[in-house]
Amino acid sequence: MVRIQTEDFNIDTEIKNLRGKFKNAGGVVVFLGTARDFSRGKTIRNLFFEHYPGMAEKQLNLLREEAISKFNVLDVGIIHRVGKIEIAENIVLIIAVSQHRKDAFLACQWCIDELKKIIPIWKKEVTVDGETWVEEHP
Amino acid sequence: MVTIKLFAVYREKAKTDRIELDIKTDTAIKDLLEILKERTPSIKDLLTGGRGMIAVNQEIARLDTVVKDGDEVALIPPVSGGVLV
């Protein structure tokens, strides 16, 4: 399951949908990325995410497939929001389901690290001083 | 005709989200970039900065990738690690 959407997601529903596919799953690891109110010493008013429609979804699907083949996980779900996002709102959800917890932890961390490196989704930070497209993803 | 899609900082600097160019059928990306720099000076610095990437038909391309009539080219600002142009 891979989606890019403007609206918020329901974490419980997404976990249930993915977890529900497997009787042999013993661990679910979730990464939830949210909008914080500071960045590089500045106060953030809100964020704006833009993506390359088509390519971003394709790349996310490849990322999911690679995670499943690279780690011993049953499935991975990735949802990323785009558009204007207010402080404290959800941005990205990654769910890794595995038989044993370690594999899900590893897959989840790998997915969010890779997502920030290669997926054509860009973040703009809006501060009191102006707007900046962010190039680095610490 | 080649459609060039612009995103994020490229889109804002160029004040458009797409540029259409009539090109010769065997135009390499590196030559296409030179045409774009001439045509859209507002993104010239970004295109020579060495930090962005180019996609052709939604696949990451190289400077020697050849673009043909009908292709969709995208100027991809730095997401983080990729380096090409």
Backbone of each chain as ProteinMPNN parsed JSONL, in Angstrom:
{"seq_chain_A": "MVRIQTEDFNIDTEIKNLRGKFKNAGGVVVFLGTARDFSRGKTIRNLFFEHYPGMAEKQLNLLREEAISKFNVLDVGIIHRVGKIEIAENIVLIIAVSQHRKDAFLACQWCIDELKKIIPIWKKEVTVDGETWVEEHP", "coords_chain_A": {"N_chain_A": [[0.842, -1.189, 0.0], [0.705, 2.034, -1.02], [0.497, 5.504, -0.913], [-0.103, 8.885, -1.957], [-1.345, 11.83, -0.731], [-3.549, 14.609, -0.041], [-5.193, 14.843, 2.159], [-5.468, 14.057, 5.706], [-4.405, 11.012, 7.361], [-5.767, 8.042, 8.902], [-4.307, 6.547, 11.5], [-4.77, 4.197, 13.02], [-6.61, 2.837, 11.392], [-5.093, 2.382, 9.093], [-3.035, 0.748, 10.092], [-4.533, -1.458, 10.955], [-5.604, -2.334, 8.507], [-3.301, -3.118, 7.096], [-2.018, -4.902, 8.858], [-3.998, -6.746, 9.137], [-3.895, -8.404, 6.963], [-2.318, -10.563, 7.449], [-1.801, -13.619, 9.162], [0.404, -14.516, 10.342], [1.898, -12.486, 11.404], [3.978, -10.917, 13.755], [4.968, -8.578, 14.637], [4.58, -5.05, 14.431], [5.862, -2.149, 13.194], [5.792, 1.321, 13.394], [6.414, 4.351, 11.785], [5.854, 7.69, 12.29], [5.855, 10.71, 10.811], [5.833, 14.069, 11.718], [4.813, 17.554, 11.689], [7.019, 19.881, 12.904], [7.609, 22.819, 14.957], [9.928, 24.264, 14.584], [13.01, 24.932, 12.83], [16.322, 24.782, 11.976], [16.962, 26.921, 13.711], [14.879, 28.659, 13.339], [11.466, 29.757, 13.68], [8.799, 27.856, 12.623], [5.99, 28.443, 10.628], [4.191, 27.022, 8.99], [4.172, 24.098, 6.855], [4.828, 23.168, 3.427], [4.227, 20.749, 1.055], [5.292, 19.405, -2.024], [4.891, 17.293, -4.855], [6.07, 15.116, -7.504], [3.741, 14.166, -9.508], [2.85, 10.874, -10.329], [5.604, 10.053, -10.939], [6.552, 10.167, -8.298], [4.821, 8.412, -6.943], [5.426, 6.079, -8.321], [8.12, 5.737, -7.634], [7.858, 5.439, -4.89], [6.49, 3.029, -4.776], [8.474, 1.337, -5.788], [10.317, 1.632, -3.758], [8.95, 0.453, -1.631], [8.743, -2.18, -2.588], [11.442, -2.848, -2.687], [12.124, -2.705, -0.003], [10.648, -4.823, 1.019], [11.888, -6.969, -0.228], [14.462, -6.695, 0.672], [14.48, -6.779, 3.435], [13.29, -8.954, 6.034], [10.353, -8.774, 5.914], [6.763, -8.828, 6.01], [5.025, -7.049, 4.814], [4.902, -3.625, 3.705], [3.716, -0.399, 4.299], [3.194, 2.826, 2.949], [2.426, 6.153, 3.363], [2.199, 9.429, 2.234], [1.68, 12.813, 2.849], [0.741, 15.716, 0.934], [0.779, 19.23, -0.023], [-0.457, 22.002, 1.95], [0.626, 21.899, 5.277], [-0.079, 22.058, 8.624], [1.484, 23.012, 11.761], [2.273, 20.332, 13.925], [0.647, 18.57, 12.615], [0.124, 15.426, 10.855], [2.564, 14.062, 8.596], [3.944, 11.972, 7.218], [3.528, 8.435, 6.994], [4.782, 5.349, 7.871], [4.531, 1.924, 7.774], [5.63, -1.111, 8.926], [5.366, -4.556, 8.688], [6.062, -7.58, 10.242], [7.187, -10.972, 10.934], [8.83, -11.147, 13.102], [10.001, -8.712, 15.441], [12.432, -7.297, 14.993], [13.032, -7.212, 12.259], [11.006, -5.589, 11.27], [11.559, -3.159, 12.541], [14.038, -2.519, 11.345], [13.335, -2.349, 8.619], [11.498, -0.271, 8.636], [12.992, 1.966, 9.468], [14.881, 2.076, 7.411], [13.231, 2.593, 5.218], [12.181, 5.232, 5.728], [14.522, 6.717, 5.741], [15.484, 6.319, 3.111], [13.334, 7.27, 1.654], [13.478, 10.005, 2.128], [15.74, 10.596, 0.756], [15.474, 9.947, -1.984], [12.89, 10.129, -3.099], [10.772, 12.04, -5.208], [9.624, 14.379, -3.637], [9.054, 17.472, -2.254], [9.885, 19.785, 0.319], [8.661, 22.768, 1.661], [9.502, 25.29, 3.899], [7.708, 27.544, 5.806], [8.32, 30.527, 7.3], [8.411, 33.283, 9.682], [10.093, 34.983, 8.445], [10.013, 34.399, 5.782], [9.904, 32.123, 2.934], [11.291, 28.88, 2.358], [12.645, 26.421, 0.266], [13.489, 23.21, 1.208], [16.558, 21.533, 1.147], [18.157, 19.724, 2.453], [17.851, 16.807, 4.478], [17.938, 16.153, 7.537]], "CA_chain_A": [[0.0, 0.0, 0.0], [1.466, 3.276, -1.148], [-0.406, 6.592, -1.317], [0.233, 10.285, -1.736], [-2.664, 12.445, -0.611], [-3.56, 15.882, 0.688], [-5.906, 14.708, 3.424], [-4.818, 13.313, 6.778], [-4.691, 9.566, 7.387], [-6.108, 7.483, 10.209], [-3.217, 5.6, 11.77], [-5.341, 2.912, 13.444], [-7.2, 2.164, 10.227], [-4.023, 1.928, 8.196], [-2.366, -0.392, 10.731], [-5.454, -2.608, 10.915], [-5.708, -2.822, 7.127], [-2.072, -3.808, 6.689], [-1.797, -6.022, 9.787], [-5.071, -7.71, 8.959], [-3.643, -9.299, 5.83], [-1.398, -11.649, 7.816], [-2.004, -14.328, 10.427], [1.711, -14.87, 10.906], [2.638, -11.28, 11.784], [4.198, -10.802, 15.195], [5.414, -7.229, 14.985], [4.256, -3.926, 13.538], [6.591, -0.936, 13.578], [5.209, 2.477, 12.711], [7.063, 5.655, 11.867], [4.959, 8.796, 11.965], [6.547, 11.991, 10.704], [4.9, 15.172, 11.966], [5.362, 18.897, 11.443], [7.458, 20.573, 14.128], [7.509, 24.281, 14.819], [11.219, 24.938, 14.449], [13.967, 24.327, 11.914], [17.552, 25.561, 11.814], [16.931, 28.146, 14.508], [13.746, 29.523, 12.995], [10.127, 29.285, 14.008], [8.05, 27.485, 11.413], [4.537, 28.701, 10.666], [3.587, 25.815, 8.422], [4.975, 23.457, 5.807], [4.128, 22.886, 2.175], [4.882, 19.659, 0.33], [4.95, 19.274, -3.441], [5.473, 16.064, -5.396], [6.004, 14.909, -8.953], [2.685, 13.152, -9.644], [3.225, 9.778, -11.226], [6.948, 9.557, -10.621], [6.69, 9.97, -6.847], [4.116, 7.173, -6.61], [6.2, 4.97, -8.891], [9.325, 5.564, -6.816], [7.45, 4.905, -3.581], [6.195, 1.604, -4.964], [9.756, 0.643, -5.898], [10.902, 1.64, -2.412], [8.235, -0.564, -0.86], [9.139, -3.506, -3.08], [12.828, -3.106, -2.288], [12.13, -2.951, 1.447], [10.121, -6.167, 1.258], [12.871, -7.967, -0.648], [15.723, -6.482, 1.391], [14.299, -7.154, 4.84], [12.377, -10.08, 6.19], [9.057, -8.23, 6.346], [5.618, -9.348, 5.266], [4.514, -5.965, 3.975], [5.23, -2.263, 4.106], [2.781, 0.611, 3.819], [3.758, 4.176, 2.995], [1.507, 7.239, 2.99], [2.823, 10.752, 2.382], [0.762, 13.917, 2.532], [1.283, 16.869, 0.213], [-0.01, 20.436, 0.19], [-0.15, 22.762, 3.16], [0.528, 21.116, 6.508], [0.09, 22.915, 9.8], [2.321, 22.471, 12.824], [1.751, 19.188, 14.691], [-0.113, 17.637, 11.771], [0.839, 14.28, 10.294], [3.133, 14.237, 7.257], [4.236, 10.696, 6.556], [3.305, 7.241, 7.808], [5.381, 4.12, 7.34], [4.162, 0.77, 8.596], [6.308, -2.348, 8.529], [4.789, -5.72, 9.356], [6.971, -8.73, 10.117], [6.945, -12.054, 11.875], [9.608, -10.824, 14.305], [10.057, -7.246, 15.523], [13.67, -6.682, 14.52], [12.943, -6.971, 10.808], [10.107, -4.451, 11.044], [12.301, -1.948, 12.93], [15.045, -2.235, 10.321], [12.67, -1.949, 7.37], [10.844, 1.02, 8.84], [14.023, 3.006, 9.456], [15.453, 2.14, 6.058], [12.244, 3.235, 4.334], [12.081, 6.684, 5.912], [15.801, 7.299, 5.312], [15.536, 6.293, 1.649], [12.266, 8.156, 1.155], [13.951, 11.399, 2.173], [16.854, 10.776, -0.178], [15.266, 9.69, -3.41], [11.526, 10.302, -3.623], [10.569, 13.433, -5.618], [8.683, 15.136, -2.812], [9.849, 18.59, -1.745], [9.301, 20.473, 1.482], [8.906, 24.201, 1.826], [9.248, 25.788, 5.25], [7.219, 28.919, 5.846], [8.654, 31.144, 8.587], [8.048, 34.705, 9.732], [11.02, 35.707, 7.556], [9.816, 34.047, 4.376], [9.716, 30.712, 2.59], [12.506, 28.235, 1.86], [12.586, 25.007, -0.11], [14.523, 22.527, 1.984], [17.321, 20.571, 0.347], [18.742, 18.69, 3.299], [16.887, 16.112, 5.334], [18.651, 15.519, 8.642]], "C_chain_A": [[0.883, 1.246, 0.0], [0.503, 4.37, -1.607], [0.238, 7.955, -1.083], [-1.088, 11.032, -1.759], [-2.564, 13.753, 0.158], [-4.187, 15.711, 2.074], [-5.109, 13.885, 4.444], [-5.189, 11.831, 6.677], [-5.046, 9.159, 8.807], [-5.131, 6.341, 10.504], [-3.763, 4.22, 12.148], [-5.888, 2.126, 12.256], [-6.118, 1.595, 9.324], [-3.295, 0.719, 8.777], [-3.256, -1.641, 10.64], [-5.526, -3.199, 9.508], [-4.469, -3.62, 6.717], [-1.838, -5.057, 7.544], [-2.802, -7.143, 9.533], [-4.862, -8.692, 7.83], [-2.88, -10.553, 6.235], [-1.762, -12.283, 9.162], [-0.674, -14.598, 11.121], [2.539, -13.651, 11.313], [2.76, -11.177, 13.294], [4.612, -9.401, 15.618], [5.001, -6.21, 13.945], [5.032, -2.722, 14.049], [6.075, 0.212, 12.719], [6.12, 3.684, 12.88], [6.037, 6.693, 11.44], [5.774, 10.08, 11.958], [5.531, 13.112, 10.849], [5.593, 16.522, 11.795], [5.738, 19.572, 12.755], [7.555, 22.078, 13.862], [8.856, 24.992, 14.755], [12.084, 24.193, 13.437], [15.137, 25.279, 11.761], [17.455, 26.934, 12.487], [15.757, 29.067, 14.222], [12.422, 28.883, 13.401], [9.35, 29.045, 12.718], [6.565, 27.785, 11.606], [3.771, 27.505, 10.141], [4.525, 25.261, 7.356], [4.128, 23.301, 4.548], [4.919, 21.8, 1.44], [4.357, 19.598, -1.1], [5.578, 17.982, -3.951], [5.354, 16.048, -6.906], [4.978, 13.804, -9.167], [3.079, 12.086, -10.667], [4.578, 9.219, -10.842], [7.101, 9.289, -9.124], [6.005, 8.67, -6.412], [4.899, 5.958, -7.101], [7.434, 4.678, -8.035], [8.993, 5.002, -5.433], [7.125, 3.42, -3.677], [7.481, 0.783, -5.067], [10.433, 0.541, -4.534], [10.265, 0.553, -1.551], [8.672, -1.975, -1.272], [10.559, -3.848, -2.648], [12.911, -3.423, -0.795], [11.672, -4.382, 1.742], [11.153, -7.229, 0.861], [14.154, -7.877, 0.165], [15.64, -6.958, 2.84], [13.263, -8.269, 4.918], [11.034, -9.59, 6.74], [7.946, -8.772, 5.448], [5.042, -8.289, 4.333], [4.966, -4.622, 4.55], [4.172, -1.341, 3.516], [3.401, 1.989, 3.964], [2.686, 5.17, 2.538], [2.22, 8.568, 3.227], [1.796, 11.806, 2.014], [1.499, 14.998, 1.747], [0.329, 18.053, 0.414], [0.4, 21.112, 1.484], [-0.366, 21.91, 4.403], [0.842, 22.022, 7.695], [0.967, 22.213, 10.834], [1.561, 21.405, 13.619], [0.91, 18.223, 13.852], [0.775, 16.498, 11.281], [1.366, 14.604, 8.902], [3.267, 12.893, 6.55], [4.041, 9.543, 7.532], [3.963, 6.055, 7.109], [5.064, 2.993, 8.309], [4.889, -0.453, 8.06], [5.752, -3.493, 9.37], [5.709, -6.915, 9.144], [6.581, -9.815, 11.108], [7.633, -11.751, 13.201], [9.973, -9.345, 14.279], [11.285, -6.632, 14.876], [13.592, -6.324, 13.029], [12.066, -5.754, 10.508], [10.787, -3.14, 11.434], [13.275, -1.544, 11.82], [14.405, -1.703, 9.042], [12.076, -0.55, 7.491], [11.884, 2.148, 8.778], [14.624, 3.173, 8.067], [14.511, 2.886, 5.116], [12.21, 4.748, 4.512], [13.388, 7.366, 5.485], [15.87, 7.386, 3.789], [14.504, 7.244, 1.046], [12.774, 9.593, 1.086], [15.091, 11.656, 1.201], [16.413, 10.794, -1.628], [13.87, 9.984, -3.956], [11.293, 11.769, -3.999], [9.386, 14.106, -4.917], [9.517, 16.235, -2.14], [9.091, 19.322, -0.655], [9.675, 21.946, 1.48], [8.564, 24.587, 3.266], [8.815, 27.247, 5.171], [7.484, 29.473, 7.244], [8.194, 32.601, 8.569], [8.913, 35.509, 8.761], [10.821, 35.384, 6.076], [9.705, 32.548, 4.19], [11.004, 30.135, 2.009], [12.211, 26.798, 1.467], [13.767, 24.306, 0.546], [15.221, 21.495, 1.113], [17.9, 19.448, 1.19], [17.655, 18.073, 4.176], [17.609, 15.416, 6.479], [17.79, 14.483, 9.34]], "O_chain_A": [[1.69, 1.465, 0.903], [-0.227, 4.185, -2.581], [1.013, 8.148, -0.147], [-1.868, 10.888, -2.7], [-1.616, 13.976, 0.91], [-3.767, 16.35, 3.039], [-4.205, 13.128, 4.089], [-6.149, 11.455, 6.004], [-4.684, 9.824, 9.777], [-5.139, 5.308, 9.834], [-3.279, 3.2, 11.659], [-5.665, 0.923, 12.128], [-6.219, 0.463, 8.852], [-2.973, -0.223, 8.054], [-2.792, -2.728, 10.296], [-5.512, -4.419, 9.34], [-4.575, -4.664, 6.074], [-1.506, -6.124, 7.028], [-2.495, -8.324, 9.692], [-5.563, -9.7, 7.74], [-2.798, -11.505, 5.46], [-1.996, -11.593, 10.154], [-0.626, -14.872, 12.32], [3.743, -13.766, 11.542], [1.778, -11.328, 14.022], [4.609, -9.074, 16.804], [5.06, -6.463, 12.742], [4.878, -2.321, 15.203], [5.942, 0.097, 11.501], [6.545, 3.999, 13.991], [5.433, 6.59, 10.373], [6.317, 10.485, 12.986], [4.493, 13.109, 10.187], [6.821, 16.601, 11.761], [4.886, 19.806, 13.612], [7.579, 22.534, 12.718], [8.906, 26.217, 14.864], [11.917, 22.994, 13.215], [14.95, 26.455, 11.449], [17.816, 27.959, 11.909], [15.657, 30.144, 14.809], [12.279, 27.662, 13.457], [9.26, 29.913, 11.85], [5.97, 27.421, 12.62], [2.821, 27.034, 10.766], [5.532, 25.876, 7.007], [2.898, 23.301, 4.594], [6.126, 21.925, 1.234], [3.159, 19.721, -1.353], [6.675, 17.616, -3.529], [4.638, 16.852, -7.504], [5.305, 12.625, -9.024], [3.584, 12.401, -11.744], [4.693, 8.053, -10.465], [7.71, 8.295, -8.729], [6.551, 7.918, -5.605], [5.022, 4.951, -6.404], [7.749, 3.522, -7.751], [9.743, 4.199, -4.878], [7.442, 2.647, -2.773], [7.577, -0.313, -4.516], [11.036, -0.476, -4.193], [10.955, -0.172, -0.835], [8.933, -2.837, -0.432], [10.85, -4.989, -2.287], [13.67, -4.296, -0.376], [12.233, -5.062, 2.6], [11.28, -8.259, 1.524], [14.856, -8.875, 0.329], [16.612, -7.473, 3.393], [12.477, -8.488, 3.997], [10.63, -9.931, 7.852], [8.17, -9.121, 4.289], [4.627, -8.586, 3.213], [5.352, -4.514, 5.714], [3.782, -1.495, 2.359], [4.05, 2.29, 4.966], [2.117, 5.032, 1.455], [2.777, 8.797, 4.3], [1.124, 11.701, 0.988], [2.711, 15.17, 1.878], [-0.772, 17.902, 0.945], [1.461, 20.832, 2.042], [-1.41, 21.279, 4.562], [1.892, 22.662, 7.753], [1.164, 20.999, 10.791], [0.382, 21.557, 13.937], [0.507, 17.168, 14.342], [2.002, 16.592, 11.29], [0.725, 15.314, 8.127], [2.772, 12.702, 5.439], [4.342, 9.65, 8.721], [3.734, 5.797, 5.927], [5.301, 3.102, 9.512], [4.775, -0.788, 6.881], [5.678, -3.408, 10.596], [6.09, -7.227, 8.016], [5.756, -9.604, 11.998], [7.108, -12.05, 14.274], [10.227, -8.787, 13.212], [11.198, -5.562, 14.273], [14.04, -5.255, 12.612], [12.359, -4.983, 9.595], [10.622, -2.127, 10.754], [13.327, -0.384, 11.412], [14.878, -0.729, 8.457], [12.148, 0.251, 6.559], [11.671, 3.16, 8.111], [14.847, 4.295, 7.61], [14.948, 3.712, 4.314], [12.212, 5.476, 3.52], [13.363, 8.465, 4.931], [16.271, 8.413, 3.242], [14.77, 7.929, 0.059], [12.533, 10.304, 0.11], [15.375, 12.805, 0.862], [16.93, 11.58, -2.422], [13.696, 10.078, -5.172], [11.584, 12.657, -3.198], [8.332, 14.359, -5.5], [10.553, 15.958, -1.535], [7.869, 19.464, -0.684], [10.838, 22.317, 1.321], [7.495, 24.259, 3.781], [9.48, 28.074, 4.547], [6.957, 28.971, 8.237], [7.657, 33.085, 7.573], [8.517, 36.583, 8.309], [11.408, 36.039, 5.215], [9.45, 31.801, 5.134], [11.719, 30.807, 1.266], [11.606, 26.046, 2.232], [14.906, 24.761, 0.445], [14.58, 20.692, 0.435], [18.11, 18.341, 0.694], [16.684, 18.727, 4.558], [17.869, 14.215, 6.405], [18.238, 13.852, 10.297]]}, "seq_chain_B": "MVTIKLFAVYREKAKTDRIELDIKTDTAIKDLLEILKERTPSIKDLLTGGRGMIAVNQEIARLDTVVKDGDEVALIPPVSGGVLV", "coords_chain_B": {"N_chain_B": [[8.258, 18.221, -30.159], [8.987, 18.822, -26.813], [8.033, 18.392, -23.506], [8.777, 20.127, -20.611], [8.78, 19.682, -17.278], [8.484, 21.549, -14.294], [9.385, 21.746, -10.901], [8.804, 22.692, -7.465], [11.392, 24.68, -6.251], [12.389, 25.296, -8.789], [10.086, 25.697, -10.291], [8.99, 27.921, -9.027], [10.987, 29.886, -9.399], [11.086, 30.049, -12.171], [8.573, 30.809, -12.672], [6.636, 29.259, -13.858], [5.067, 26.071, -14.472], [5.633, 24.428, -16.507], [7.501, 24.026, -19.524], [7.542, 24.229, -22.992], [9.37, 22.879, -25.617], [10.585, 23.04, -28.901], [12.596, 20.729, -30.317], [15.553, 19.252, -31.811], [15.543, 15.843, -32.853], [17.565, 14.367, -31.699], [18.543, 15.339, -29.222], [20.668, 15.718, -26.533], [20.47, 15.563, -22.944], [22.289, 17.328, -21.74], [22.603, 19.276, -23.696], [20.024, 20.171, -23.941], [19.741, 21.398, -21.485], [21.381, 23.599, -21.814], [19.936, 25.033, -23.71], [17.71, 25.603, -22.168], [18.819, 27.241, -20.198], [19.429, 29.517, -21.64], [16.917, 30.269, -22.486], [15.417, 30.547, -20.167], [16.527, 32.476, -18.026], [16.178, 32.871, -15.302], [16.402, 30.463, -13.97], [18.92, 29.683, -14.462], [21.164, 29.678, -12.743], [20.401, 27.698, -10.936], [20.412, 25.486, -12.576], [23.061, 25.156, -13.085], [24.13, 24.539, -10.757], [24.742, 21.98, -9.878], [23.291, 20.261, -8.238], [20.753, 19.291, -8.625], [18.465, 16.973, -10.294], [17.596, 15.253, -13.356], [14.738, 13.999, -14.923], [13.571, 11.739, -17.377], [10.694, 10.908, -18.938], [9.766, 10.1, -16.454], [11.848, 8.65, -15.352], [14.999, 8.623, -13.776], [17.478, 10.452, -15.405], [20.543, 10.792, -17.371], [23.28, 13.054, -18.162], [23.941, 12.489, -20.763], [21.734, 11.277, -21.751], [19.395, 10.849, -24.34], [16.915, 12.923, -25.635], [13.731, 12.704, -27.105], [11.179, 13.602, -29.521], [8.084, 14.276, -27.995], [8.721, 13.354, -25.502], [8.624, 13.459, -21.893], [10.169, 15.625, -19.869], [11.658, 16.285, -16.734], [12.586, 18.733, -14.4], [14.25, 18.205, -11.543], [14.429, 19.278, -8.388], [16.942, 19.28, -5.744], [16.456, 16.501, -3.706], [17.78, 15.222, -1.782], [20.292, 13.558, -1.854], [21.013, 13.161, -4.583], [23.005, 13.883, -7.481], [23.47, 15.564, -10.45], [23.117, 17.587, -12.538]], "CA_chain_B": [[7.94, 19.009, -28.96], [9.301, 18.186, -25.536], [7.479, 19.114, -22.355], [9.677, 20.12, -19.457], [8.029, 19.994, -16.057], [9.295, 22.185, -13.257], [8.829, 21.567, -9.567], [9.335, 23.358, -6.27], [12.146, 25.926, -6.439], [12.48, 25.582, -10.229], [8.784, 26.216, -10.708], [8.797, 29.281, -8.503], [11.949, 30.808, -10.034], [10.74, 30.204, -13.589], [7.191, 31.296, -12.698], [5.788, 28.383, -14.672], [5.293, 24.668, -14.103], [6.043, 23.646, -17.682], [8.055, 24.739, -20.67], [7.523, 23.345, -24.157], [10.468, 23.214, -26.512], [10.765, 22.306, -30.153], [14.016, 20.38, -30.368], [15.937, 18.225, -32.766], [15.213, 14.545, -32.268], [18.671, 13.72, -30.998], [19.098, 16.305, -28.27], [21.07, 15.155, -25.24], [20.056, 16.387, -21.797], [23.24, 18.424, -21.489], [22.311, 20.336, -24.669], [18.712, 20.706, -23.568], [19.96, 22.3, -20.353], [21.935, 24.859, -22.342], [18.807, 25.75, -24.324], [16.868, 26.108, -21.072], [19.514, 28.351, -19.527], [19.264, 30.685, -22.513], [15.515, 30.641, -22.585], [14.876, 30.881, -18.844], [17.689, 32.877, -17.215], [15.894, 32.858, -13.863], [16.809, 29.19, -13.36], [20.258, 29.35, -14.963], [22.049, 29.35, -11.619], [19.991, 26.408, -10.374], [20.779, 24.416, -13.51], [24.515, 24.98, -13.089], [24.547, 24.351, -9.364], [25.24, 20.631, -9.641], [22.632, 19.568, -7.129], [19.466, 18.72, -8.995], [18.457, 15.819, -11.195], [16.694, 15.336, -14.493], [14.04, 12.754, -15.25], [12.961, 11.652, -18.699], [9.577, 9.964, -18.831], [9.663, 9.692, -15.049], [13.0, 7.858, -14.92], [16.176, 9.476, -13.617], [18.275, 10.427, -16.632], [21.925, 11.262, -17.271], [23.532, 14.182, -19.057], [24.013, 12.029, -22.149], [20.446, 10.699, -22.166], [18.871, 11.555, -25.508], [15.495, 13.241, -25.54], [13.104, 12.727, -28.424], [9.875, 14.256, -29.631], [7.018, 13.675, -27.198], [9.186, 12.964, -24.17], [8.366, 14.323, -20.744], [11.397, 15.872, -19.106], [11.358, 16.993, -15.483], [13.692, 19.278, -13.615], [13.985, 17.738, -10.19], [15.299, 19.938, -7.404], [17.548, 18.336, -4.828], [15.65, 15.907, -2.65], [18.827, 15.158, -0.772], [21.614, 13.103, -2.225], [21.327, 13.007, -5.995], [23.758, 14.937, -8.142], [23.652, 15.315, -11.868], [23.318, 18.778, -13.388]], "C_chain_B": [[8.251, 18.196, -27.694], [8.704, 19.043, -24.424], [8.434, 18.99, -21.183], [8.877, 20.563, -18.236], [8.972, 20.56, -15.0], [8.601, 22.043, -11.907], [9.533, 22.448, -8.543], [10.108, 24.624, -6.628], [12.29, 26.289, -7.918], [11.195, 26.243, -10.723], [8.611, 27.669, -10.259], [9.726, 30.284, -9.177], [11.552, 31.087, -11.493], [9.341, 30.792, -13.777], [6.308, 30.518, -13.685], [6.058, 26.936, -14.259], [5.601, 23.799, -15.319], [6.539, 24.555, -18.792], [8.001, 23.762, -21.842], [8.563, 23.816, -25.149], [10.397, 22.368, -27.776], [12.25, 22.002, -30.283], [14.274, 19.394, -31.498], [15.75, 16.868, -32.094], [16.341, 13.962, -31.429], [19.353, 14.666, -29.997], [19.415, 15.633, -26.933], [20.639, 16.118, -24.131], [21.003, 17.574, -21.594], [23.017, 19.59, -22.472], [20.956, 21.0, -24.382], [18.852, 21.707, -22.418], [20.508, 23.641, -20.821], [20.83, 25.705, -22.985], [17.937, 26.382, -23.222], [17.501, 27.297, -20.363], [19.367, 29.642, -20.324], [17.839, 31.214, -22.446], [14.933, 31.12, -21.256], [16.013, 31.256, -17.898], [17.446, 32.795, -15.703], [16.27, 31.54, -13.191], [18.212, 28.766, -13.804], [21.187, 28.916, -13.832], [21.71, 27.976, -11.035], [20.453, 25.258, -11.265], [22.292, 24.201, -13.582], [25.039, 24.678, -11.689], [25.055, 22.962, -9.027], [24.516, 19.861, -8.556], [21.318, 18.886, -7.519], [19.599, 17.485, -9.875], [17.472, 16.076, -12.334], [16.017, 13.977, -14.653], [13.515, 12.857, -16.681], [11.926, 10.541, -18.635], [9.54, 9.283, -17.463], [10.735, 8.702, -14.607], [14.18, 8.816, -14.808], [17.083, 9.314, -14.838], [19.701, 10.9, -16.346], [22.13, 12.394, -18.269], [23.575, 13.748, -20.52], [22.735, 11.314, -22.618], [19.868, 11.535, -23.305], [17.353, 11.715, -25.388], [14.912, 13.308, -26.94], [11.722, 13.368, -28.36], [8.82, 13.525, -28.789], [7.43, 13.282, -25.788], [8.757, 13.973, -23.109], [9.653, 14.422, -19.93], [10.995, 16.599, -17.833], [12.636, 17.488, -14.833], [13.391, 19.001, -12.16], [14.939, 18.412, -9.221], [15.895, 18.899, -6.449], [16.539, 17.819, -3.809], [16.568, 15.69, -1.467], [20.149, 14.813, -1.437], [21.994, 13.161, -3.685], [22.063, 14.181, -6.595], [23.85, 14.615, -9.612], [23.954, 16.587, -12.629], [24.072, 19.862, -12.637]], "O_chain_B": [[7.829, 17.049, -27.544], [8.856, 20.265, -24.413], [8.846, 17.891, -20.811], [8.366, 21.681, -18.183], [10.104, 20.103, -14.842], [7.385, 22.201, -11.796], [10.672, 22.88, -8.725], [9.554, 25.538, -7.238], [12.31, 27.471, -8.262], [11.226, 27.218, -11.474], [8.148, 28.522, -11.016], [9.315, 31.401, -9.491], [11.669, 32.213, -11.976], [8.968, 31.214, -14.872], [5.364, 31.06, -14.26], [7.137, 26.614, -13.761], [5.804, 22.592, -15.193], [6.071, 25.679, -18.973], [8.373, 22.597, -21.698], [8.633, 24.999, -25.484], [10.181, 21.157, -27.73], [13.07, 22.918, -30.352], [13.357, 18.793, -32.056], [15.798, 16.779, -30.867], [16.093, 13.148, -30.539], [20.579, 14.766, -29.947], [18.538, 15.056, -26.29], [20.47, 17.317, -24.354], [20.562, 18.688, -21.309], [23.22, 20.75, -22.116], [20.777, 22.205, -24.557], [18.168, 22.73, -22.385], [20.145, 24.691, -20.289], [20.793, 26.925, -22.826], [17.497, 27.527, -23.331], [16.813, 28.241, -19.974], [19.203, 30.722, -19.756], [17.594, 32.418, -22.361], [14.064, 31.991, -21.227], [16.419, 30.448, -17.063], [18.389, 32.667, -14.922], [16.438, 31.497, -11.972], [18.639, 27.638, -13.555], [21.902, 27.921, -13.946], [22.597, 27.196, -10.686], [20.837, 24.194, -10.778], [22.749, 23.175, -14.086], [26.247, 24.576, -11.474], [25.724, 22.774, -8.011], [25.064, 18.906, -8.006], [20.838, 18.003, -6.808], [20.702, 17.019, -10.16], [16.64, 16.982, -12.278], [16.661, 12.934, -14.53], [13.077, 13.917, -17.128], [12.237, 9.392, -18.321], [9.317, 8.078, -17.341], [10.563, 7.997, -13.612], [14.345, 9.71, -15.637], [17.411, 8.201, -15.248], [20.021, 11.343, -15.243], [21.273, 12.661, -19.111], [23.281, 14.541, -21.415], [22.67, 10.812, -23.74], [19.851, 12.764, -23.244], [16.626, 10.77, -25.083], [15.507, 13.888, -27.849], [11.184, 13.632, -27.285], [8.689, 12.303, -28.869], [6.585, 12.918, -24.97], [8.557, 15.157, -23.382], [10.148, 13.435, -19.384], [10.092, 17.435, -17.851], [13.627, 16.766, -14.73], [12.408, 19.494, -11.608], [16.139, 18.136, -9.24], [15.404, 17.773, -6.363], [15.859, 18.595, -3.137], [16.205, 15.931, -0.316], [21.024, 15.668, -1.572], [23.18, 13.205, -4.009], [21.787, 15.335, -6.266], [24.261, 13.517, -9.988], [24.975, 16.653, -13.313], [24.33, 20.931, -13.19]]}, "name": "protein", "num_of_chains": 2, "seq": "MVRIQTEDFNIDTEIKNLRGKFKNAGGVVVFLGTARDFSRGKTIRNLFFEHYPGMAEKQLNLLREEAISKFNVLDVGIIHRVGKIEIAENIVLIIAVSQHRKDAFLACQWCIDELKKIIPIWKKEVTVDGETWVEEHPMVTIKLFAVYREKAKTDRIELDIKTDTAIKDLLEILKERTPSIKDLLTGGRGMIAVNQEIARLDTVVKDGDEVALIPPVSGGVLV"}
